Amino acid sequence: MNFSPDLALDLYRSMARIRVFELRLRDVFRSGVMPGFIHLYVGEEAVAAGVCRHLNQDDYVTSTHRGHGHAIAKGIPMGPVFAEIWGKPNGCNGGRGGSMHIYDPKYGFLGTNGIVGASVPLGAGAGLAAQLRRSNQVAVSFFGDGAVSNSAFHEGVNLAGIWQLPVIFVCENNLYATEMPLAKATRNTDISTRGSTYGIPGISVDGNDVAEIYQAAGKAIDTARSGGGPTLIECRTYRPLGHFEGDPGVGYRTKEEIAEWKKKDPIDRLRDRILADRLATVEKLQGVWMEVEAEVEAAYQYANSAGDADPACVTNFVFSS
Amino acid sequence: MREIKYVDAGVEAIQEEMRRDPSIIYMGQGIGPREGNYKQSRGLWTEFGEHRVRDTPISELGQVGLGVGAAMAGARPIVDIVFLDMVMEAMGQIVEQAATIHYTSNGQITVPLVIRAAMGSVRSTGPHHSRCFYSWFAHVPGLKVVLPASPEDVKGFMKTAIRDDGPVMFIEHKFFYNKKGPVPEGEYTIPFGKARIVRAGTDATIVAMSLMVGKAVEAAEILAKEGISVEVLDPRTIMPLDREAILESVKKTGRLVIVDEAQAFCGFSAEIAAMAGEQALEYLNAPIKRVCALHTPHPFNPVLESAMLPAVPQIVEAVRQVIRG
């Protein structure tokens, strides 16, 4: 695939925004001021960036416990996302949800999720609403390799298949569900072949190559928008960090394996491609990175500046009025 | 007033609402051309077509999960699971997603979803087609739970449930489906959280829901011949619960019997008893009595099944005991 300079820089910026955000979040978390626990998206940025580049603001996304990258790539401003993960009242959900319950309906973002597999039927349902209205919207359901052994995956993809819903199922196969290797979780580790089980297209792509992802997602999204039904895209990627922040991430994986995957870092690969193809200069890329760092700093300041929640609001929104 | 069947009252409510609001979608197993196991979707597929009335495979988790997703994205789905027992297959989607999202999204997202299912045993329907799990849902913050005991309530509450912006468990009783009752002509809704005094009385209060309402009335009629005046109160919705009406009745009669087709332990009857103990103890002239199912699964054998379920003679005896004090 040939990149235009603008597209290459856009994708570079999108991935950089996630990377810098996540690493800053990690630093703040390590300082001990942040409640709860977090799962970082570092190393998988190409998937969120490559897919969400095709989406309109009113398209839907359902996401996972490792979903900060999806929220940012879908367009929710960074400050409210940072604050939400920090549990602050100026978070996009008033701090009531945290890392695994980030929502913003203004951006069609129907939630990160603490339940593995749940994003599959929820995403299919968002597609059902779009189909019911005969609108031009699509829904993208992100999930990990851990979800494909769960019944929610089977039921959600099957229903989307029979009703030809405008949904794109994006599996971020990072080879481990917490510590369970994919090869021990299923006899069929070629996740994209499951598409044929449900009579829908299935495709595997290099999940650390944003160009491949961008191209495959574009085709699937066009198909869905034009009434052609769902596609399953398996993005083969890796989580170079631990499962959650604080998990050393070794023991169940060798240091050599992690080192090999770090060589395939998706941001480094895009940078090398941009420079090799002379799509932008080193100075230009450095400039983008500095702008992103300033944006993340502002997001941190936004979150850090907030006071704590008012305990009186704890019973709000149990029921809709 | 005209009399129509309980099942047809539900059909009428859904039909009127679907004509009014194009965002309503109805999905479930066998609700298309088959028109539902109990004919609970009669005529709807023919009128509204397969785009809005969708037959689903046997896929409860998927049905509810897609219902939640569609509700979040602007549709108003009614998901028909037919048997309350099978709702268990979709429990995570109901509890973790449907009930919780409005709260965690800080009120930004609503989940206008009706989950419709029938409960109760009707002669040897066995442990997978009889269960009365309704109090489980009332335990979950964010869910509303409705148990209509008459055709009039079915129609009025179904319309309220469909218009509600949050998830509603709409739990009918299989035994009622072919029973007729008065239903007003034309448009009406019934607000949640308003109990109904089914039969007024002065000596003891029976709180009962769904099929147990009729059994409580039968018991009250037997007791009337003994000179005991029993008030029968049907809360109709567990969540929200009309606490005021129950407490007012208990304060008036000074005696409370709770009848529940489900098990007693940690159940609806325990909640009502706790409420009376906390808020009306000084008015009680006798210990509270509960008449509930035994703590067993539903047995198939008819003799065992009868032994397991609450029956009129037990209700009569429980009231006599609270009258004796």
Interface residues (C-beta under 8 A of the other chain):
Chain A: Y60 T62 C92 N93 G94 R96 G97 H101 Y103 D104 P105 L110 G111 N113 G114 I115 A118 V120 P121 L122 G123 A124 G125 A126 G127 L128 A129 A130 L132 R133 A139 S151 A152 H154 E155 G156 N158 L159 I162 W163 N316 F317 V318 F319 S320 S321
Chain B: S23 I25 H51 R52 R54 T56 P57 S59 L61 G62 Q63 V64 G65 L66 G67 V68 G69 A70 A71 M72 A73 G74 A75 P77 G92 Q93 E96 Q97 T100 I101 H102 Y103 T104 S105 N106 G107 Q108 I109 T110 V111 P112 P141 G142 K144 D164 D165 G166
